[in-house]
Amino acid sequence: MFGGTGSDVWNSENGTTWTQVTSTAAWPALGSALVYDNKMWILGGASGTYYNHVWNSTDGITWTQVTSSAAWAARDSFSALAYNNKMWIMGEMRAVPIKTTSGIQRTA
């Protein structure tokens, strides 16, 4: 399991008992995660700004930035999967401020 807005990483053998592997992974924001080529991958994310970075790790403790600027647009809240010996990403959702008639802003 990877942290949403934090940089903590946890693992479990049974889904009941969890162990924190690190509380300070190197990536600044998590968008989506997948397993490919025997590595864990972190793709994109947002933390005040949107990212299109790519990170990987074989142990969950040491993370290597593969690129700080992938060919796809920076994004958050998207799907990622491994299929047919390739990594795939699709979609995205960005919070857009909307002003209501009461003048209170909300996000969509």
C-alpha positions as semicolon CSV with decimal commas, in nm:
position;residue;x (nm);y (nm);z (nm)
1;M;0,000;0,000;0,000
2;F;0,124;0,349;-0,083
3;G;0,020;0,664;0,104
4;G;-0,220;0,906;-0,066
5;T;-0,090;1,253;0,019
6;G;0,198;1,133;0,233
7;S;0,500;0,928;0,142
8;D;0,451;0,626;0,363
9;V;0,479;0,270;0,230
10;W;0,331;-0,038;0,400
11;N;0,316;-0,411;0,320
12;S;0,120;-0,713;0,431
13;E;0,123;-1,086;0,368
14;N;-0,241;-1,138;0,466
15;G;-0,423;-0,803;0,445
16;T;-0,479;-0,801;0,822
17;T;-0,135;-0,732;0,969
18;W;0,049;-0,435;0,814
19;T;0,412;-0,326;0,852
20;Q;0,537;0,022;0,767
21;V;0,837;-0,008;0,535
22;T;0,913;0,366;0,528
23;S;0,745;0,690;0,628
24;T;0,957;0,901;0,392
25;A;0,962;0,760;0,039
26;A;1,143;0,986;-0,209
27;W;0,845;1,071;-0,434
28;P;0,669;1,403;-0,361
29;A;0,318;1,295;-0,466
30;L;0,136;0,976;-0,552
31;G;-0,098;0,958;-0,848
32;S;-0,126;0,593;-0,935
33;A;0,073;0,278;-0,867
34;L;0,129;-0,052;-1,041
35;V;0,361;-0,351;-1,051
36;Y;0,557;-0,413;-1,371
37;D;0,881;-0,599;-1,443
38;N;0,912;-0,707;-1,076
39;K;0,915;-0,342;-0,962
40;M;0,663;-0,114;-0,791
41;W;0,597;0,198;-0,996
42;I;0,458;0,540;-0,894
43;L;0,321;0,754;-1,178
44;G;0,218;1,120;-1,164
45;G;0,020;1,274;-0,881
46;A;-0,055;1,608;-0,721
47;S;0,063;1,791;-0,412
48;G;-0,011;2,157;-0,472
49;T;0,106;2,105;-0,831
50;Y;0,046;1,826;-1,081
51;Y;0,328;1,587;-1,172
52;N;0,411;1,355;-1,459
53;H;0,705;1,195;-1,283
54;V;0,779;0,820;-1,277
55;W;0,946;0,637;-0,988
56;N;1,019;0,270;-0,919
57;S;1,140;0,047;-0,638
58;T;1,217;-0,320;-0,580
59;D;1,188;-0,304;-0,200
60;G;0,954;-0,011;-0,119
61;I;1,232;0,167;0,072
62;T;1,469;0,290;-0,199
63;W;1,291;0,475;-0,482
64;T;1,454;0,577;-0,811
65;Q;1,316;0,858;-1,024
66;V;1,303;0,722;-1,379
67;T;1,193;1,057;-1,524
68;S;1,070;1,389;-1,387
69;S;0,872;1,460;-1,704
70;A;0,704;1,168;-1,883
71;A;0,560;1,224;-2,232
72;W;0,202;1,240;-2,095
73;A;0,053;1,551;-1,935
74;A;0,086;1,592;-1,558
75;R;-0,217;1,437;-1,387
76;D;-0,379;1,299;-1,075
77;S;-0,665;1,058;-1,001
78;F;-0,607;0,833;-1,301
79;S;-0,588;0,459;-1,364
80;A;-0,266;0,270;-1,426
81;L;-0,215;-0,098;-1,501
82;A;0,028;-0,348;-1,646
83;Y;-0,098;-0,545;-1,945
84;N;0,068;-0,732;-2,229
85;N;0,420;-0,640;-2,112
86;K;0,348;-0,266;-2,108
87;M;0,252;-0,001;-1,853
88;W;-0,074;0,175;-1,931
89;I;-0,228;0,495;-1,795
90;M;-0,572;0,632;-1,874
91;G;-0,795;0,919;-1,776
92;E;-0,753;1,186;-1,511
93;M;-0,955;1,410;-1,288
94;R;-0,853;1,754;-1,175
95;A;-1,032;1,949;-0,907
96;V;-1,178;2,257;-1,073
97;P;-1,294;2,546;-0,850
98;I;-1,661;2,627;-0,904
99;K;-1,819;2,940;-0,761
100;T;-2,175;2,880;-0,646
101;T;-2,454;3,138;-0,629
102;S;-2,382;3,177;-0,258
103;G;-2,025;3,283;-0,344
104;I;-1,874;2,979;-0,172
105;Q;-1,620;2,793;-0,382
106;R;-1,626;2,417;-0,407
107;T;-1,441;2,171;-0,627
108;A;-1,589;1,939;-0,885
